[in-house]
């Protein structure tokens, strides 16, 4: 690796890391707001919040990293041109492909990072996040219940509390259990406390009633109580084995799904191809700025138009990718078009740089000789 390659690579890499970190922090903050509410208002620990926040990072790094690479290449080469460094490099006989070498090396690094996320880190962190979310829903039910809101614990179990006192206990509790349509149960209590135990969450209720209606006999039986304990674990009717979604599965499971459900199979296959396409997109995002900035003559008026063309090309590339992905989600025959749309800007950009290098590859060394003489 030459000193020039290291010079350009170092600048692009630094900007890419900075932009990716800044965008990731912004998205991470927005995604973490619901988790902050669990700490401030629901009493979950800070350690649990930090663990959940770390687990959601890989979800959007694969989105912001290609954007960070694009901005890094665009800013670096625009600065090199405005400070006349590109002119000096051209006068020394360096063609577009030679100048693109550090960018392609950086794209290879970004590709390796994103591919490691797609193959391992994304499914592992997504599964850990879903497992912890499932545990919170099933064991720490009290942290999910909000005042004045009907909270659905399962498909046929709903809880409602009017408000909470200074100790966090519920004031005015209603539980509607409709798991058995033939014997719906409604529980009312003046006060209640949620207790988390190793065996699951329990509700200790004071001064209330348990009402059960029999549709066949049209009778309502009412049981009043001063103290009543209810095991939420027995009420949730949750499955022992949780079904893992597409984002929680490894690439081999997605490519060759074992399920016979056609809708699930289609979603798994789409997730697998998108896992492969996201790393490949860095190639197009890296070559678009070079194809817009390097060809053509130097202008003292700056390169604002070329910069805008590069931004517009990247925007159109992203829009076309989303459109083709939506088409492929409905028709699997269009899946190859996803790869065509993802790599089309890279192929066109390389052709532009190679054509420009062949056409100007002789003239640049001539300028260098004249300057030296």
Secondary structure, DSSP 8 states (H G I E B T S, - for coil): --HHHHHHHHHHHHHHHHHHHHHHHHHHHHHHHHHHHHHHTT---HHHHHHHHHHTHHHHHHHHHHHHHHHHHHHHHHHHHHTTHHHHHHHTT--HHHHHHHHHHHHHHHHHHHHHIIIIIHHHHHHHHHHHHHHHHHH-GGGT--BTS-EEEETTEEEEEEEE-TTS-EEEEEEEE-SSTTS-EEEEEEEEEEEEETTEEEEEEEEEEEEEEETTTTEEEEEEEEEEEEEHHHHS---SS----GGGS-HHHHHT-----HHHHHHHHHHHHHHHHHHHHHHHHHHHHHHHHTSS---TT-SHHHHHHHHHHHHHHHHHHHHHHHHHHH-GGGHHHHHHHHHHHHHHHHHHHHHHHHHHHHHHHHHHHHHH-
